[in-house]
């Protein structure tokens, strides 16, 4: 029973525990929202554990990081680090930001592998040491909260800019190319769910704004995926109809030459 209570108290407050297991009132709206927020947060964290593992495995299997932009990886890890540092120092529940921890570890691993397979193993080791030091400075109480807030605020334009660059590329090419539809949809629904969990568990305006912008930006990419897929389907249908029409036409017999 003690173990059961320990587990339950991670998801519920004592008041909600009494509401559910003493009063047997399972229709309490506030407790339901709190429970839903915890479950959503943990679900997002569970999904983030293996998000970038396929990319890491691919680099190791091919022993090459060709085609991976180091600048893009470093910008991404800066945004993730700012987010988890701000959340940790503020004491927000782990379920509200824990996915960032796993993303930071995986992204740092990718950056180190890019250095390593680019012929600079020393830089790979140095990067990991420096990054560990940066984490300690940001999360160890050595950085003022207002600085962390400013870093978190910078995430808003960084996220928007990165997605808009991708959206413009899609528009210019009239195609979404090799973008993974599954990944884009997961990012969209994940950021949408994070709006709810951030409001429920942190009430922090900057956190909520960050996920609102991320949802908007991811939504634009998802819209392009559906739009260009539909346009591609129409083109293929037209080509198929044309081929069918040509195949249905009777072949004309060659005219025989008159013999004098």
Backbone torsions as a table, in degrees:
resi	resn	phi	psi	omega
1	UNK	NA	-37.0	178.6
2	UNK	-65.2	-41.1	178.3
3	UNK	-64.5	-40.9	179.1
4	UNK	-61.0	-44.6	-179.9
5	UNK	-65.2	-38.6	179.3
6	UNK	-60.4	-43.4	179.8
7	UNK	-67.9	-45.0	-177.1
8	UNK	-65.2	-37.1	-178.4
9	UNK	-69.0	-15.5	173.8
10	UNK	-72.2	-31.6	-178.3
11	UNK	-93.8	-29.3	-174.1
12	UNK	-126.8	151.8	170.6
13	UNK	-78.4	168.2	178.6
14	UNK	-61.5	-36.1	179.7
15	UNK	-64.4	-43.0	180.0
16	UNK	-70.8	-32.1	176.1
17	UNK	-61.1	-46.5	178.4
18	UNK	-64.3	-37.6	-179.9
19	UNK	-61.1	-42.9	-176.3
20	UNK	-82.0	-46.3	-168.4
21	UNK	-104.1	-6.2	175.4
22	UNK	-110.9	-51.3	-179.6
23	UNK	-87.3	-13.8	-178.6
24	UNK	55.2	38.5	176.8
25	UNK	-99.2	94.5	-176.6
26	UNK	-91.9	8.4	-179.2
27	UNK	-108.4	11.4	179.3
28	UNK	-68.6	121.0	-173.9
29	UNK	-68.2	-45.6	-176.9
30	UNK	-63.1	-42.5	179.8
31	UNK	-67.9	-36.6	178.1
32	UNK	-64.2	-42.3	179.7
33	UNK	-64.0	-41.2	179.4
34	UNK	-64.5	-43.1	179.5
35	UNK	-65.6	-43.2	179.3
36	UNK	-61.7	-41.5	179.7
37	UNK	-62.1	-43.5	178.8
38	UNK	-63.1	-45.0	-178.5
39	UNK	-66.0	-41.0	177.5
40	UNK	-62.7	-45.0	-179.9
41	UNK	-60.2	-45.4	179.4
42	UNK	-67.2	-34.6	177.0
43	UNK	-64.7	-41.6	178.0
44	UNK	-65.1	-41.4	178.5
45	UNK	-61.9	-44.8	179.7
46	UNK	-60.0	-39.4	178.9
47	UNK	-69.1	-29.1	-177.1
48	UNK	-76.9	-17.1	-176.2
49	UNK	-59.5	-36.2	-174.8
50	UNK	-116.8	13.9	-175.3
51	UNK	-56.9	-46.0	-174.5
52	UNK	-106.3	6.2	178.8
53	UNK	-61.3	-41.7	177.3
54	UNK	-57.4	-37.6	178.4
55	UNK	-66.4	-41.1	178.9
56	UNK	-64.5	-43.9	179.8
57	UNK	-62.3	-40.6	-179.5
58	UNK	-63.3	-40.7	178.1
59	UNK	-63.7	-44.2	-178.4
60	UNK	-67.4	-39.3	-179.8
61	UNK	-66.3	-41.8	-178.9
62	UNK	-87.0	-9.5	-176.4
63	UNK	49.7	44.1	-178.8
64	UNK	-157.3	144.1	175.9
65	UNK	-116.0	25.7	-178.4
66	UNK	-60.6	135.8	178.9
67	UNK	89.9	-6.9	179.3
68	UNK	-96.2	123.1	-179.0
69	UNK	-79.0	114.8	178.9
70	UNK	-64.2	-38.6	179.4
71	UNK	-60.8	-43.2	179.6
72	UNK	-63.3	-42.1	179.8
73	UNK	-63.5	-42.1	-178.3
74	UNK	-68.4	-38.8	176.9
75	UNK	-62.8	-41.8	-179.8
76	UNK	-63.5	-43.1	-177.8
77	UNK	-69.2	-30.1	176.0
78	UNK	-64.6	-43.7	179.8
79	UNK	-64.1	-43.7	-179.6
80	UNK	-64.8	-42.2	-178.5
81	UNK	-64.5	-41.2	177.6
82	UNK	-61.1	-40.2	-178.3
83	UNK	-65.9	-49.6	-176.2
84	UNK	-71.2	-32.0	178.7
85	UNK	-66.9	-46.5	179.1
86	UNK	-60.6	-42.8	-178.1
87	UNK	-68.7	-42.3	-177.9
88	UNK	-65.2	-47.0	-177.9
89	UNK	-66.0	-32.5	178.1
90	UNK	-75.4	-11.6	179.2
91	UNK	76.3	25.5	178.0
92	UNK	-68.5	151.1	178.8
93	UNK	-58.4	143.0	-178.0
94	UNK	-59.2	-32.1	-179.7
95	UNK	-65.6	-15.7	-178.7
96	UNK	-88.8	-16.2	-176.2
97	UNK	-148.2	2.6	-173.3
98	UNK	-60.7	-26.8	178.9
99	UNK	-61.4	-30.3	178.5
100	UNK	-62.9	-31.8	179.4
101	UNK	-62.1	-48.5	-179.2
102	UNK	-68.9	-35.7	176.9
103	UNK	-65.9	-37.3	179.0
104	UNK	-64.3	-44.7	179.4
105	UNK	-61.5	-45.5	-178.0
106	UNK	-68.8	-39.7	-179.9
107	UNK	-68.6	-39.2	176.9
108	UNK	-63.7	-37.2	177.9
109	UNK	-64.0	-42.4	178.6
110	UNK	-63.6	-42.8	178.8
111	UNK	-60.8	-43.7	179.4
112	UNK	-63.8	-38.9	179.4
113	UNK	-67.6	-35.5	177.0
114	UNK	-63.0	-44.7	176.0
115	UNK	-60.6	-46.8	-173.6
116	UNK	-63.0	-49.3	-176.5
117	UNK	-82.0	-0.8	172.0
118	UNK	-92.2	7.5	177.3
119	UNK	89.0	20.2	-179.9
120	UNK	-131.7	68.5	-179.4
121	UNK	-62.5	-30.9	178.0
122	UNK	-63.7	-40.1	178.3
123	UNK	-66.6	-33.2	178.5
124	UNK	-62.5	-47.4	178.6
125	UNK	-65.1	-42.0	-179.8
126	UNK	-63.6	-39.4	179.5
127	UNK	-60.3	-45.6	-179.1
128	UNK	-63.7	-39.0	178.6
129	UNK	-66.0	-46.4	-179.1
130	UNK	-64.4	-42.0	-179.0
131	UNK	-64.8	-38.7	176.9
132	UNK	-62.3	-39.3	178.0
133	UNK	-65.7	-40.3	178.3
134	UNK	-62.6	-42.7	177.8
135	UNK	-60.1	-41.5	180.0
136	UNK	-63.8	-42.0	-179.2
137	UNK	-65.8	-41.4	-176.3
138	UNK	-76.7	-35.9	-173.0
139	UNK	-105.1	-5.4	-176.6
140	UNK	-94.1	12.5	178.5
141	UNK	85.5	10.1	-179.3
142	UNK	-92.4	-10.9	-178.2
143	UNK	-110.4	128.3	179.0
144	UNK	-59.0	148.2	-176.9
145	UNK	-64.4	-33.5	-179.2
146	UNK	-66.6	-29.9	176.4
147	UNK	-69.3	-42.7	178.1
148	UNK	-64.1	-37.6	177.6
149	UNK	-62.4	-42.1	179.4
150	UNK	-64.0	-40.0	178.2
151	UNK	-63.8	-41.7	178.2
152	UNK	-64.8	-38.1	179.6
153	UNK	-64.4	-34.3	179.1
154	UNK	-66.8	-20.6	179.2
155	UNK	-63.7	-29.7	-176.7
156	UNK	-61.3	-56.7	178.4
157	UNK	-66.8	-31.4	-179.9
158	UNK	-63.9	-46.8	179.2
159	UNK	-61.9	-46.8	-177.7
160	UNK	-63.9	-43.7	-178.7
161	UNK	-63.0	-45.1	-178.8
162	UNK	-60.8	-43.4	-179.3
163	UNK	-71.0	-35.8	-179.4
164	UNK	-69.6	-32.1	174.8
165	UNK	-62.5	-44.6	177.8
166	UNK	-64.6	-41.1	-179.8
167	UNK	-64.8	-39.5	178.9
168	UNK	-66.5	-39.1	177.1
169	UNK	-62.1	-42.3	177.5
170	UNK	-61.8	-42.7	-179.2
171	UNK	-64.6	-41.9	-178.6
172	UNK	-66.4	-39.0	-178.8
173	UNK	-85.9	-8.8	-175.0
174	UNK	54.9	33.2	-178.4
175	UNK	-163.9	154.7	175.9
176	UNK	-96.4	5.1	173.3
177	UNK	56.6	-128.3	-175.1
178	UNK	-93.3	14.8	178.4
179	UNK	-60.5	135.1	179.1
180	UNK	-81.3	118.7	179.3
181	UNK	-62.7	-39.6	-179.1
182	UNK	-61.8	-45.4	-180.0
183	UNK	-63.4	-44.5	-178.2
184	UNK	-63.7	-41.8	179.1
185	UNK	-67.3	-39.2	178.8
186	UNK	-65.2	-39.9	177.6
187	UNK	-64.0	-40.6	-179.0
188	UNK	-64.8	-51.8	-178.1
189	UNK	-70.6	-31.2	177.4
190	UNK	-65.5	-45.5	179.3
191	UNK	-67.7	-33.8	177.3
192	UNK	-65.5	-42.6	178.7
193	UNK	-65.3	-33.1	-179.1
194	UNK	-68.0	-24.8	175.1
195	UNK	-61.6	-45.7	-179.3
196	UNK	-66.3	-47.1	-177.4
197	UNK	-66.5	-35.0	179.3
198	UNK	-67.2	-41.0	177.9
199	UNK	-66.5	-42.1	-175.8
200	UNK	-71.0	-39.0	-170.7
201	UNK	-106.1	-20.8	-177.4
202	UNK	-118.7	-34.0	-174.8
203	UNK	58.2	20.5	-177.1
204	UNK	-88.8	119.3	-177.0
205	UNK	-59.9	-37.2	-177.5
206	UNK	-68.8	-40.3	177.3
207	UNK	-62.6	-45.5	-178.7
208	UNK	-63.8	-43.3	179.3
209	UNK	-62.1	-41.5	179.9
210	UNK	-58.8	-46.3	-178.8
211	UNK	-74.0	-28.2	174.8
212	UNK	-64.5	-45.0	178.9
213	UNK	-65.0	-42.1	179.1
214	UNK	-62.1	-40.2	178.7
215	UNK	-65.1	-42.5	178.1
216	UNK	-61.3	-47.3	-178.2
217	UNK	-65.8	-43.9	177.9
218	UNK	-65.4	-33.4	178.7
219	UNK	-64.6	-36.5	177.9
220	UNK	-63.7	-42.6	179.1
221	UNK	-65.0	-42.4	179.3
222	UNK	-63.3	-41.0	177.4
223	UNK	-60.7	-43.4	178.7
224	UNK	-63.4	-39.4	177.8
225	UNK	-57.0	-48.2	-178.3
226	UNK	-69.5	-40.4	-177.0
227	UNK	-65.5	-49.5	-176.8
228	UNK	-73.0	-27.1	174.6
229	UNK	-67.3	-40.4	178.4
230	UNK	-66.4	-42.7	179.1
231	UNK	-63.3	-40.0	178.3
232	UNK	-65.0	-39.3	178.6
233	UNK	-62.9	-39.4	178.7
234	UNK	-65.1	-43.0	179.2
235	UNK	-61.6	-43.7	179.9
236	UNK	-64.7	-36.1	179.2
237	UNK	-66.8	-41.5	179.2
238	UNK	-62.8	-44.6	178.9
239	UNK	-62.4	-40.1	-179.6
240	UNK	-65.5	-40.9	178.8
241	UNK	-64.7	-39.6	179.0
242	UNK	-64.2	-41.9	178.4
243	UNK	-64.5	-39.7	179.5
244	UNK	-64.8	-40.6	-179.8
245	UNK	-65.7	-41.2	179.1
246	UNK	-66.2	-38.5	-179.8
247	UNK	-68.2	-27.1	-178.0
248	UNK	-82.9	-14.0	179.8
249	UNK	-72.1	135.7	177.3
250	UNK	-68.1	138.6	179.9
251	UNK	-73.0	133.1	179.4
252	UNK	-79.4	131.2	178.3
253	UNK	-75.9	140.3	179.0
254	UNK	-65.7	137.7	-179.1
255	UNK	-68.1	132.0	178.9
256	UNK	-79.3	140.6	-179.4
257	UNK	-79.1	137.7	177.8
258	UNK	-73.9	135.7	178.6
259	UNK	-100.0	122.3	-179.9
260	UNK	-68.8	NA	NA
